[in-house]
Amino acid sequence: MNKRVTIEMPDEMLKLVEEYAAGAGAAPDAYLRDVIEQHLEDLQDLAVAEEAMERLRNGEPTYTLAEVKQRLGLGD
């Protein structure tokens, strides 16, 4: 189910949104929805990357692709 959200922004920002949306061939509301979705995905990706870096800092072992293939029996 979709929910409507209303935001206030300065006129200059709205003008920019409208310009970028037009350049992307989208309506401003669709463009903003896409921008927000992309930003949220980026935040999720960053969180996953930070978790991986923390595991590396804590000494969790890593494996090369060749080692993984060998362990899984996926040799050439």
N, C-alpha and C positions, 0 to 999 in steps of 0.2 A: 504494500500500500504506500502510496506517495503522500508526503506531507508538504504543505506550502510553508516556506520560510521567507520572511521579509527582512531585508537588511537596509541600513542607511549607509550611504557612502557619499563622499564629496563629489560635486559635479564633474571635476576633472577626472576622477577615477572612473565614473560612469562613462564619460566620453571615451576613455581609453578602452574600457571593456567593450563598448559598442564598436570601436574601430577594430580591435582584435577579433571580435566575433564576426564582423563583416569580412575581414580578411580570411577567416577560416570558413566562411560560408555558412555560419550558424546564427541562430537567434541568440541574443545576449543571455537569456536564461539558460539555454542549452549549453552555451559556451562556458558560463560560470559553473554549471553542474559538472562539466567535463574537467575544468580546471581544479575544482575541489576534489573530484574523484582521483585525479592524477596526483594531487598533493597528498591525499590520504594513503594512496598506494606507495608513494615515495617514503612516507613516514614509516609504513610497515616494513618496507625493504631496508630502511636504515636501522630499524630495531633488530631485524634478523642479522644484519651485518655486524652490528655492535655485539650481539650475543655470540656470534662466531668469533669475533676478535677476542672477546673475554675468554672463551674456551681455549683459544690459542695461547693467550697470556698465561693461563693456568696450566699449560703444558699438556693439554689433550693432544693425543697423537693425530697426525695427518697421514694421508696415503696418496701416492701418485696414482694416476689413472692406470698405469700398467699393474701396480700392486692390486688395485681393486678388481681389474679384469682377471688377474691370476687367482685371486681369492674366490671369485665367483665362477671360475671355470670358463671364462669367456675368451680364451686365448685365440690368437689369430687363426 
